[in-house]
Amino acid sequence: MGGELRVGIARDVVNMAPWLSQGASVYIIQQNVYDNLINYDDDGNLAPELAVSWEVVDPQTYVIHLREGVVFHDGDTFDAEDAKVSLDMMRDPTGTSALAPQLADVEEVNVLDPYTVELKLSQPNVVVFSALASSTAHILSKEWLEAGHDLNTEMNGTGPFIFSEFEPGVQTVLVKNEHYWKEGMPYLDKVIAVPYRDDSARINALLSSEVNFIEYVPYIEFDRLKQDDAYSMYAGVGPYNFLHLNVNEPPFDDARVRQALNYLIDRDLLIQLTAGGAGVPIEVGLLQPDDPYYNEDLARWKFDPDKALELLQEAGYENFSDISFVLTCSTVTVHKDPAEAIQATLQGFGMNVEIKYIDVPTLLDYRQNGGYVAMMDGQSAAYQDPDAYSAYFETGAPGYSTATDFSDETLDELLAKGRVESDFETRKQIYHDFEERLLELTPWYFGYFRPQGEAMEAKVKGYRRWPGLLGAHSTSRFEYVWIEE
């Protein structure tokens, strides 16, 4: 028991707003302060958190049984009223909740007793429980919310650590929750998150013991840290790098141009240049080849300049040099490096590509509100189900569609069918059809799955990394971490 964990994060925390997807650096803060109703076990399976169990009473009635004896950081007791108000906020289509599309079928949330809530659905929805395990499904206090606190600057959860201090650009401090519902946890007295936007500065902070844990380990440091007994290294391939394309702005208002870009940018070369060869090229969509829903017969994105030129000429562009656009990119290394490599690649074919650099707050704003022609980004699936596509491509989804007015009736219909269907083979065919249509529309340049890892001094024990696409969310579990002195 005891000690401080000093964490080097890749960027500053923009704000504390719950229910809004803000990236891995913010998970370290939000998910160690807030709890979900449902989370994942070490194998990536759904597991109880503030809910102890859940059941499907009938196809349109789901009941969630809640944990008793849990208190919020301000001393208020957690009960069904808190779960209801939080669920209502998550499903509110007029707010900023990242989960509103996934929970759109939930028509009512009813309190059955102090520790039971009922979800009444307009139709069956097999992804509700997975959505409630996502990185933004936080539970807040009803009384605290009604008191009018500023959710951007204040936090009050039931998690292992209490939000204590925030100095923009300097540090965010969390302190031990002495009344945490997991008996004997957390072990640490304090977590101090310090932003280091420069990769070299962040790795040097670890090597000099300025911090004893870092996220976003530069890939070139993976092997060195793995081979050095003074450090422990955890990594996986999960997040994806891609380009948002604005389907309403030339040249990307023509699907053939968007498709051409997917043939013209060499994914294998990008992976070599920006990830040391450790990534996985995206040849279909956002499902990795080991995903049970992956459709190998749809794989098509290969480096093929001749095919790219053919598509551009069909769209009315005689040569690559007829294409010009501005590529917007944040200054975060995992965005900046591939953006600059893409710029060099396309300019090598004669395209005129100018990079516009922005800070992370602007990136987050652009994700929701637009303002770009093409924008480099990197994200990871919010939960392990192909319905996670809906966060980007369903009409009104805050991850992409809202920002660009992207909407397609066929995609919407298929996503709706996928949520209702429980038979695996039928469901797999639905997402096959969805991806086939998505590839026809090609709203993005689908890049590659990149390696992402965390490193720590060897004395830092107990860290647990989830498998696959969930790996980037693993820093939400610092209650298990302890320091060997």
C-alpha positions in Angstrom: 0.0 0.0 0.0 1.0 3.6 -0.6 3.2 5.6 -2.9 2.7 7.9 -5.9 2.5 6.9 -9.5 3.8 9.7 -11.8 2.5 9.2 -15.3 3.8 10.8 -18.4 0.9 11.4 -20.8 1.1 12.3 -24.4 -1.0 15.4 -24.2 -2.7 17.7 -21.7 -6.2 16.9 -20.5 -8.5 19.3 -22.3 -11.5 19.0 -20.0 -13.2 16.5 -17.7 -16.5 16.3 -19.5 -18.0 12.8 -19.2 -19.9 10.9 -21.9 -17.6 12.5 -24.6 -14.8 10.5 -26.2 -11.6 12.4 -25.7 -8.8 9.9 -26.2 -6.5 7.6 -24.3 -4.7 10.4 -22.3 -8.0 11.4 -20.8 -8.9 7.8 -20.0 -6.2 7.9 -17.4 -8.1 10.6 -15.6 -11.8 9.9 -16.3 -11.8 6.2 -15.9 -9.9 6.1 -12.7 -12.4 8.6 -11.2 -15.6 7.3 -12.7 -17.0 3.8 -12.8 -19.3 2.2 -15.4 -22.2 -0.1 -14.7 -20.4 -2.8 -16.8 -16.7 -3.2 -17.6 -14.4 -6.0 -18.8 -12.5 -8.8 -17.2 -8.8 -9.5 -17.9 -9.8 -11.6 -21.0 -12.0 -8.8 -22.5 -15.3 -10.3 -21.5 -18.1 -8.2 -20.1 -17.9 -8.1 -16.3 -19.8 -6.5 -13.4 -18.8 -3.1 -12.1 -21.5 -0.9 -10.5 -23.9 -3.4 -11.8 -23.7 -6.8 -10.2 -25.8 -8.5 -12.9 -28.1 -7.9 -15.8 -30.8 -9.8 -17.6 -33.0 -9.8 -20.6 -36.5 -10.2 -19.2 -38.0 -10.1 -22.7 -36.7 -8.9 -26.1 -37.6 -5.3 -25.2 -37.1 -5.2 -21.4 -33.6 -5.3 -19.8 -33.1 -5.2 -16.1 -29.8 -4.2 -14.4 -29.2 -5.0 -10.7 -26.9 -2.5 -9.0 -24.2 -2.8 -6.4 -25.1 -1.7 -2.9 -22.8 0.1 -0.4 -21.1 2.3 -3.0 -20.5 6.0 -2.3 -19.5 8.9 -4.5 -16.5 10.9 -3.7 -18.6 13.6 -2.1 -20.2 11.1 0.3 -23.5 10.6 -1.6 -24.7 7.0 -1.7 -25.0 5.4 -5.2 -28.4 4.1 -6.1 -30.8 3.5 -9.0 -31.6 7.2 -9.3 -28.0 7.9 -10.1 -27.9 5.1 -12.7 -31.1 6.4 -14.3 -30.0 10.1 -14.7 -26.6 8.9 -16.1 -28.2 6.5 -18.6 -30.6 9.3 -19.6 -27.7 11.6 -20.3 -25.8 8.9 -22.3 -28.8 8.3 -24.5 -29.8 11.9 -25.0 -29.5 12.6 -28.8 -29.5 16.4 -28.3 -26.3 16.3 -26.1 -22.7 15.4 -26.8 -22.8 11.8 -25.6 -20.7 9.5 -27.8 -23.2 6.6 -27.0 -26.4 8.3 -28.1 -26.6 6.3 -31.4 -26.0 3.0 -29.6 -28.6 3.7 -27.0 -31.2 5.2 -29.3 -33.5 2.2 -28.9 -33.8 2.7 -25.1 -37.1 4.6 -24.8 -37.3 4.6 -21.0 -35.1 4.0 -18.0 -37.3 3.2 -15.0 -36.3 2.8 -11.3 -37.8 -0.4 -10.0 -36.3 -0.2 -6.6 -33.3 1.5 -5.0 -30.9 -0.9 -6.6 -32.7 -2.0 -9.8 -33.2 -0.2 -13.1 -35.2 -1.3 -16.1 -34.6 -0.4 -19.7 -37.6 -0.4 -22.0 -36.6 -0.6 -25.6 -38.5 0.2 -28.8 -37.0 -2.9 -30.3 -34.4 -5.6 -29.2 -30.8 -4.3 -29.1 -28.0 -6.8 -28.6 -25.3 -4.2 -28.1 -26.7 -2.3 -25.2 -24.6 -4.1 -22.6 -21.5 -3.8 -24.6 -22.1 0.0 -25.0 -22.5 0.3 -21.3 -18.9 -1.1 -21.0 -17.5 1.6 -23.3 -14.9 4.2 -22.3 -17.6 6.9 -22.0 -20.4 5.2 -20.1 -19.6 6.9 -16.8 -22.0 7.0 -13.8 -22.5 10.3 -12.0 -24.4 11.4 -9.0 -27.9 12.8 -9.6 -27.7 15.2 -6.7 -24.3 16.4 -7.8 -25.5 16.9 -11.4 -28.6 18.8 -10.3 -26.4 21.1 -8.1 -25.1 22.6 -11.3 -21.4 21.6 -11.2 -19.2 22.4 -14.2 -18.6 19.0 -15.8 -15.6 20.4 -17.7 -13.6 21.3 -14.6 -15.1 19.2 -11.8 -15.5 15.4 -11.2 -17.4 13.3 -8.7 -17.3 9.6 -9.3 -17.2 6.3 -7.4 -13.9 5.1 -8.8 -10.6 4.3 -7.1 -9.2 7.8 -7.2 -10.6 11.2 -6.4 -10.0 14.2 -8.7 -7.9 16.6 -6.7 -6.0 19.1 -8.8 -5.7 20.3 -12.4 -3.1 22.7 -13.6 -3.4 23.0 -17.4 -0.1 22.1 -19.1 1.4 21.1 -15.8 -0.3 18.2 -14.0 -3.5 16.5 -13.0 -3.6 15.0 -9.6 -5.8 12.1 -8.4 -5.7 10.9 -4.7 -6.7 7.6 -3.2 -10.4 7.0 -2.6 -10.4 5.6 1.0 -14.0 4.4 0.6 -13.6 2.6 -2.7 -16.0 -0.4 -3.0 -13.3 -2.8 -4.1 -12.0 -3.9 -0.8 -8.3 -3.2 -0.2 -8.0 -1.1 -3.3 -6.5 1.1 -4.6 -3.0 0.5 -3.4 -1.6 3.9 -4.5 -1.9 7.1 -2.5 -1.8 9.3 -5.5 -1.6 9.4 -9.3 0.0 12.5 -10.9 -0.4 12.8 -14.7 2.1 15.1 -16.4 1.8 16.0 -20.1 4.8 15.5 -22.4 3.7 16.2 -26.0 7.2 15.4 -27.3 8.0 11.7 -27.5 11.6 12.2 -26.7 10.8 14.3 -23.6 8.3 11.6 -22.4 10.7 8.7 -22.8 13.5 10.7 -21.2 11.2 11.5 -18.3 10.9 7.8 -17.7 14.6 7.0 -18.1 15.5 9.8 -15.7 12.8 8.7 -13.2 11.0 12.0 -13.5 8.0 9.8 -14.0 7.7 6.0 -13.4 5.0 5.2 -16.1 4.4 6.5 -19.6 1.7 6.0 -22.2 2.2 6.1 -26.0 5.7 4.6 -25.9 7.4 5.5 -29.2 7.7 2.3 -31.3 11.5 2.8 -31.7 11.8 2.3 -27.9 9.8 -0.9 -27.7 12.6 -3.4 -28.0 15.0 -1.4 -25.8 12.5 -1.2 -23.0 11.5 -4.9 -23.4 15.1 -6.0 -23.1 16.0 -3.8 -20.1 15.2 -5.4 -16.7 14.9 -1.9 -15.2 11.6 -1.5 -17.0 8.4 -3.4 -17.9 6.7 -3.0 -21.2 3.2 -3.7 -22.3 1.9 -3.3 -25.9 -0.6 -4.4 -28.4 -1.9 -3.6 -31.9 -5.3 -2.0 -31.6 -5.8 1.7 -32.4 -6.2 2.7 -36.0 -4.8 5.7 -37.9 -6.9 7.1 -40.7 -8.0 10.2 -42.6 -11.4 11.7 -42.1 -12.5 12.9 -45.6 -15.1 15.6 -45.9 -17.6 14.2 -48.4 -19.0 17.7 -49.1 -15.8 19.4 -50.0 -13.8 18.9 -53.3 -12.0 16.9 -54.2 -13.5 14.4 -51.8 -17.1 15.0 -52.7 -16.6 12.3 -55.3 -16.4 8.7 -53.9 -14.0 7.7 -56.7 -11.5 10.3 -55.5 -11.8 8.9 -52.0 -11.3 5.4 -53.3 -8.3 6.5 -55.3 -6.7 7.8 -52.2 -7.1 4.4 -50.6 -5.2 2.8 -53.5 -2.5 5.4 -53.7 -1.2 5.6 -50.2 1.0 2.6 -49.4 0.0 1.2 -46.0 3.0 -1.1 -45.7 5.3 1.8 -46.3 3.4 3.9 -43.7 3.8 1.2 -41.2 7.5 0.9 -41.9 8.0 4.7 -41.6 5.8 5.4 -38.6 5.5 2.1 -36.7 8.7 0.2 -37.3 6.8 -2.4 -39.3 4.7 -3.5 -36.3 1.3 -2.3 -37.5 -1.4 -4.1 -39.5 -2.7 -2.6 -42.8 -6.4 -2.0 -43.0 -7.6 -3.9 -46.1 -11.3 -3.9 -45.3 -12.6 -1.7 -42.4 -12.1 -1.4 -38.7 -12.2 -5.0 -37.8 -8.9 -6.8 -37.4 -8.3 -10.2 -39.2 -8.7 -12.2 -36.0 -12.2 -10.6 -35.3 -15.0 -13.2 -35.7 -16.9 -10.7 -37.8 -14.0 -10.0 -40.2 -14.8 -10.6 -43.9 -11.7 -11.6 -45.8 -13.5 -11.7 -49.1 -14.0 -7.9 -48.9 -10.3 -7.1 -48.6 -9.3 -4.7 -51.3 -7.1 -1.9 -50.1 -3.8 -2.6 -51.7 -1.2 -0.2 -53.1 -2.2 0.2 -56.7 -1.3 3.6 -58.4 -2.7 2.5 -61.7 -6.1 1.8 -60.2 -5.9 5.1 -58.3 -5.3 7.0 -61.6 -8.0 5.2 -63.4 -10.5 6.2 -60.7 -9.4 9.8 -60.7 -9.7 9.9 -64.5 -13.3 8.5 -64.2 -13.9 11.4 -61.8 -12.7 14.0 -64.3 -9.1 14.5 -63.1 -6.6 13.8 -65.9 -3.5 13.5 -63.7 -2.5 13.2 -60.0 -1.3 16.8 -60.3 -4.9 18.0 -60.7 -5.6 17.1 -57.1 -4.9 19.7 -54.3 -6.1 19.8 -50.7 -5.2 20.8 -47.2 -4.5 18.0 -44.7 -5.3 19.0 -41.2 -3.2 17.3 -38.5 -2.7 17.6 -34.7 0.8 18.0 -33.4 0.6 14.6 -31.5 3.4 12.4 -32.9 1.1 9.4 -33.7 -0.9 11.8 -35.9 1.9 14.1 -37.2 4.3 11.3 -38.4 1.8 9.5 -40.6 0.3 12.8 -41.9 3.8 13.9 -43.0 4.5 10.5 -44.6 1.2 10.7 -46.5 2.0 14.2 -47.7 5.3 13.1 -49.0 3.8 10.1 -50.7 1.1 12.0 -52.5 3.4 14.8 -53.5 5.7 12.2 -54.9 2.8 11.4 -57.3 2.4 15.1 -58.1 -0.5 16.0 -55.8 -0.4 19.4 -54.0 -0.9 18.6 -50.3 -0.5 21.3 -47.7 -0.5 20.3 -44.0 -2.3 22.5 -41.5 -1.2 21.8 -37.9 -3.7 22.2 -35.0 -3.7 21.5 -31.3 -5.6 18.7 -29.7 -8.6 20.9 -28.4 -9.1 21.9 -32.0 -8.9 18.3 -33.2 -11.6 17.4 -30.7 -13.7 20.3 -32.0 -13.2 19.3 -35.6 -14.2 15.7 -34.9 -17.7 16.9 -33.9 -18.1 20.2 -35.8 -16.0 19.9 -39.0 -13.8 22.5 -40.5 -11.5 20.3 -42.5 -11.2 18.9 -46.0 -9.1 15.9 -44.8 -7.9 15.3 -41.3 -5.5 12.8 -39.8 -6.8 11.0 -36.7 -6.2 8.0 -34.6 -8.9 6.3 -32.5 -9.8 2.9 -31.1 -13.1 1.0 -30.9 -15.2 2.0 -27.9 -16.3 -1.6 -27.3 -15.8 -5.1 -28.9 -18.7 -5.4 -31.3 -19.0 -4.4 -35.0 -21.8 -2.0 -34.0 -18.9 0.3 -32.9 -19.0 1.4 -36.5 -22.1 3.4 -35.6 -19.9 5.9 -33.6 -18.6 7.1 -36.9 -20.9 6.3 -39.8 -24.5 6.3 -38.5 -26.4 9.5 -39.4 -25.7 12.1 -36.7 -22.9 10.1 -35.1 -20.5 12.5 -33.2 -17.3 10.7 -34.3 -17.6 11.7 -38.0 -21.1 12.0 -39.5 -22.1 15.1 -37.6 -19.0 17.0 -38.6 -19.4 16.3 -42.3 -23.2 15.7 -42.7 -22.3 12.2 -43.8 -25.4 10.1 -44.0 -26.4 7.0 -45.9 -29.8 5.3 -45.5 -28.4 1.8 -46.4 -25.7 2.0 -43.7 -28.3 3.2 -41.1 -30.6 0.4 -42.0 -27.9 -2.2 -41.7 -26.6 -0.9 -38.4 -30.2 -1.0 -37.1 -30.6 -4.6 -38.2 -27.3 -5.6 -36.6 -28.4 -4.4 -33.2 -31.6 -6.4 -33.3 -30.2 -9.7 -34.7 -28.8 -12.2 -32.2 -27.9 -15.1 -34.6 -24.2 -14.9 -35.3 -24.2 -16.0 -38.9 -27.1 -13.8 -39.8 -25.4 -10.9 -38.0 -22.1 -11.5 -39.7 -23.8 -11.3 -43.1 -25.4 -8.0 -42.0 -22.0 -6.5 -41.3 -20.6 -8.0 -44.5 -23.3 -6.0 -46.3 -22.5 -3.0 -44.2 -18.8 -3.1 -45.0 -19.5 -3.7 -48.6 -21.5 -0.5 -48.8 -19.0 1.4 -46.6 -16.2 0.5 -49.0 -18.4 1.7 -51.9 -18.8 5.0 -50.2 -15.3 5.1 -48.8 -15.7 8.1 -46.4 -12.2 7.7 -45.0 -8.7 6.8 -46.0 -8.5 3.5 -44.0 -4.9 3.4 -42.9 -3.5 0.8 -40.4 -3.8 -0.6 -37.0 -0.8 0.8 -35.0 1.1 -0.6 -32.1 0.5 1.1 -28.8 2.1 0.5 -25.5 2.8 1.6 -22.0 6.2 1.3 -20.1 7.0 1.6 -16.5 9.8 1.2 -14.1 10.2 -2.4 -12.9 9.1 -1.5 -9.4 5.6 -0.6 -10.8 3.6 -3.8 -10.4 0.1 -5.1 -11.1 -0.6 -3.3 -14.4 -3.1 -5.2 -16.5 -3.5 -4.7 -20.3 -6.7 -5.8 -22.0 -6.4 -7.7 -25.3 -6.9 -6.5 -28.8 -8.9 -3.4 -29.5 -9.5 -2.8 -25.8 -5.8 -2.4 -25.1 -5.7 1.4 -25.4 -8.3 1.6 -22.5 -6.1 -0.3 -20.0 -4.8 2.8 -18.3 -8.3 3.1 -16.7 -7.4 0.3 -14.2 -4.8 1.9 -11.9 -6.6 0.4 -8.8 -4.5 -2.8 -9.4 -1.2 -1.0 -9.6 1.3 -0.9 -6.7 4.9 0.1 -6.2 7.5 -2.2 -4.9 9.9 -0.3 -2.6 
